[in-house]
Amino acid sequence: MMSDLIYKPIRELHSLIVKKKISPIEITTTFLDRLEELSPVYNSVVTVVRNTALEEAKVLEKEALQGSIRGLLHGIPYGAKDLLATKSGIPTTWGAECFKKRCFNYEATVISKLRLRGAVLIAKLAMIELAGGMGYYQPNASFTGPCKNPWNIEAWSGGSSSGSGSAVGAGLVPFAIGSETWGSILSPANNCGVTGLRPTFGRVSRFGSMPLSWSLDKIGPLALSSDDCGIVLENISGKDPNDDSSQNEIFKYSDHPPVKGKLAVITEAVKEADTDVQENFIESISVLKTWFDIEEIKIPEFPYHEATRIIMLSESASIFEDFTEQGLADTLTAPEDKYGPYARTSILAKDYIKALRIRKLTNKEVIPIIKNFDAVIAPTRNSAATGISENFRGATKGSGKDVMGAIGNLLGLPAVSIPNGFTTNKLPTGLQIMGIPNSENTILSIANKFQNEVPWHKYHPGNLTPPDGGGE
Amino acid sequence: VNFAKDQSNTHHNRSVLCRMRSLIHSNFKISYLNYEFHMEDELKFSLDFITNKYSLMADEEQKIALKESLCQLQKDVSVLRDYALPYEVSATSIFSYLNHSEFED
């Protein structure tokens, strides 16, 4: 195993491949071996895809030897949340016991795009059953068991892209693909000390991905840095005729300098956070103040949480209608998920439509306020990772409120979460940078600046870091 | 597994009877003038409806938890209903306002 490849950024791995210092087969084998050895400790993987990965790596190796490189992802291994359809007999389980042997004869657009760009799928990663859509409130809500945090196996990885956060944080994959309806990329990024990017709604095709809510679902990367996230986003975004919501615009990643030099803080998004989280956030502000004016703002009062919840519950009631009527919820792992889908079947059409109308008005009122700034910043979550057996909804003060998450997901806004320090219990915390629709280059460049100045993202769990790999 | 079909008419009839009984015993006052229940009536109706509909799929403990879920749902719904909106505000899809280049950076 070539341990010096672990925790290396994509550009560095790419450079080693281009210079023929490592081959796609060597790098793929290194990560496959590491996955097989360590993933059972963390419950972070559903299926390791050794054979197809090595076949693909062989083709990529031949191309590399001929000097034909497809791009920055040529020969780079990755993992995908197990809600993205894969063919070739690789199961797609959605984290649910009743689907654990289910195989599709087509694949998700994201998987096809990454293959075309030379990335090698080496694992389907663990997730909360049905992406957490049945209302789970504790980590043991997946048929693969509770996914553990690379910083402390007694702590939770976050969800629902649990394996994506945990595997990147443990150095089992250079990057991973996750999805977010509300919090499912940013929460594992926060808990596992990695960088997670929730793209603008419609940036990335959802074709072949398990739907939870048609108007809220987004797909995005979790990686070791914001630069890695930008590289991956460029390779997975774009119009897809199979997904009506996908945007026409082509996303070209560039370190786009923020133009206004102004950041906003929504007061309400900070005041309920734990003390350690607040202190790390204040430290982050002191770093960002080098380049930005930072202004505290108030946003108009809208029922953000209620509208987002009603939209998600109504759309998921329709998506999972057959599942619910057939009594399949009873096969789910978490006790609370077994009855989770029933209450939402009573939502009236007029209430769903009211939520959509509120979304429209919110968009009209809130976007112009955010537009005065390069981005809005806040702690990613109110707390660091909670315990592996803990009810996370009641574990910390204010844990039920997620103003940034409610607004961001309701309006389809992009956000990146980057590590910004540790708690006294040595668990990572995150800084969230959220922008207006399609402002990924702006928020990523703010994150890049931060990560160049204070490289919290280069800290990795000591027990997982190879010698000379720069651990904690 | 097609649970609903396996239970066929027996389940259906039982469900209809249960719902009728619940309605009879719960003193529902439905106003045909405004088509609105009071929220507490609506919660009771929803609870009866849901627990009867899924009576074979949820045990007693789950039905109690289900009531809590419904209460939370009713709270959310009440907040939305209390939020006054002019009728000009339609329910335009999120797709339509994001799928253009106005915001491109």
Boltz contact constraints between the chains, C-beta under 6 A:
constraints:
  - contact:
      token1: [A, 201]
      token2: [B, 98]
      max_distance: 6.0
  - contact:
      token1: [A, 202]
      token2: [B, 98]
      max_distance: 6.0
  - contact:
      token1: [A, 215]
      token2: [B, 94]
      max_distance: 6.0
  - contact:
      token1: [A, 245]
      token2: [B, 95]
      max_distance: 6.0
  - contact:
      token1: [A, 247]
      token2: [B, 99]
      max_distance: 6.0
  - contact:
      token1: [A, 249]
      token2: [B, 101]
      max_distance: 6.0
  - contact:
      token1: [A, 249]
      token2: [B, 104]
      max_distance: 6.0
  - contact:
      token1: [A, 303]
      token2: [B, 79]
      max_distance: 6.0
  - contact:
      token1: [A, 303]
      token2: [B, 83]
      max_distance: 6.0
  - contact:
      token1: [A, 306]
      token2: [B, 76]
      max_distance: 6.0
  - contact:
      token1: [A, 306]
      token2: [B, 79]
      max_distance: 6.0
  - contact:
      token1: [A, 306]
      token2: [B, 80]
      max_distance: 6.0
  - contact:
      token1: [A, 309]
      token2: [B, 76]
      max_distance: 6.0
  - contact:
      token1: [A, 310]
      token2: [B, 76]
      max_distance: 6.0
  - contact:
      token1: [A, 325]
      token2: [B, 4]
      max_distance: 6.0
  - contact:
      token1: [A, 326]
      token2: [B, 1]
      max_distance: 6.0
  - contact:
      token1: [A, 326]
      token2: [B, 2]
      max_distance: 6.0
  - contact:
      token1: [A, 326]
      token2: [B, 3]
      max_distance: 6.0
  - contact:
      token1: [A, 327]
      token2: [B, 3]
      max_distance: 6.0
  - contact:
      token1: [A, 327]
      token2: [B, 57]
      max_distance: 6.0
  - contact:
      token1: [A, 339]
      token2: [B, 58]
      max_distance: 6.0
  - contact:
      token1: [A, 339]
      token2: [B, 62]
      max_distance: 6.0
  - contact:
      token1: [A, 339]
      token2: [B, 65]
      max_distance: 6.0
  - contact:
      token1: [A, 339]
      token2: [B, 66]
      max_distance: 6.0
  - contact:
      token1: [A, 342]
      token2: [B, 50]
      max_distance: 6.0
  - contact:
      token1: [A, 342]
      token2: [B, 54]
      max_distance: 6.0
  - contact:
      token1: [A, 342]
      token2: [B, 66]
      max_distance: 6.0
  - contact:
      token1: [A, 343]
      token2: [B, 66]
      max_distance: 6.0
  - contact:
      token1: [A, 343]
      token2: [B, 69]
      max_distance: 6.0
  - contact:
      token1: [A, 343]
      token2: [B, 70]
      max_distance: 6.0
  - contact:
      token1: [A, 343]
      token2: [B, 73]
      max_distance: 6.0
  - contact:
      token1: [A, 346]
      token2: [B, 46]
      max_distance: 6.0
  - contact:
      token1: [A, 346]
      token2: [B, 50]
      max_distance: 6.0
  - contact:
      token1: [A, 351]
      token2: [B, 77]
      max_distance: 6.0
  - contact:
      token1: [A, 351]
      token2: [B, 80]
      max_distance: 6.0
  - contact:
      token1: [A, 353]
      token2: [B, 91]
      max_distance: 6.0
  - contact:
      token1: [A, 354]
      token2: [B, 80]
      max_distance: 6.0
  - contact:
      token1: [A, 355]
      token2: [B, 80]
      max_distance: 6.0
  - contact:
      token1: [A, 356]
      token2: [B, 91]
      max_distance: 6.0
  - contact:
      token1: [A, 357]
      token2: [B, 85]
      max_distance: 6.0
  - contact:
      token1: [A, 357]
      token2: [B, 89]
      max_distance: 6.0
  - contact:
      token1: [A, 357]
      token2: [B, 91]
      max_distance: 6.0
  - contact:
      token1: [A, 360]
      token2: [B, 89]
      max_distance: 6.0
  - contact:
      token1: [A, 360]
      token2: [B, 92]
      max_distance: 6.0
  - contact:
      token1: [A, 361]
      token2: [B, 89]
      max_distance: 6.0
  - contact:
      token1: [A, 412]
      token2: [B, 94]
      max_distance: 6.0
  - contact:
      token1: [A, 412]
      token2: [B, 98]
      max_distance: 6.0
  - contact:
      token1: [A, 436]
      token2: [B, 103]
      max_distance: 6.0
  - contact:
      token1: [A, 437]
      token2: [B, 98]
      max_distance: 6.0
  - contact:
      token1: [A, 437]
      token2: [B, 103]
      max_distance: 6.0
  - contact:
      token1: [A, 438]
      token2: [B, 103]
      max_distance: 6.0
  - contact:
      token1: [A, 438]
      token2: [B, 104]
      max_distance: 6.0
  - contact:
      token1: [A, 439]
      token2: [B, 105]
      max_distance: 6.0
  - contact:
      token1: [A, 441]
      token2: [B, 105]
      max_distance: 6.0
  - contact:
      token1: [A, 442]
      token2: [B, 105]
      max_distance: 6.0
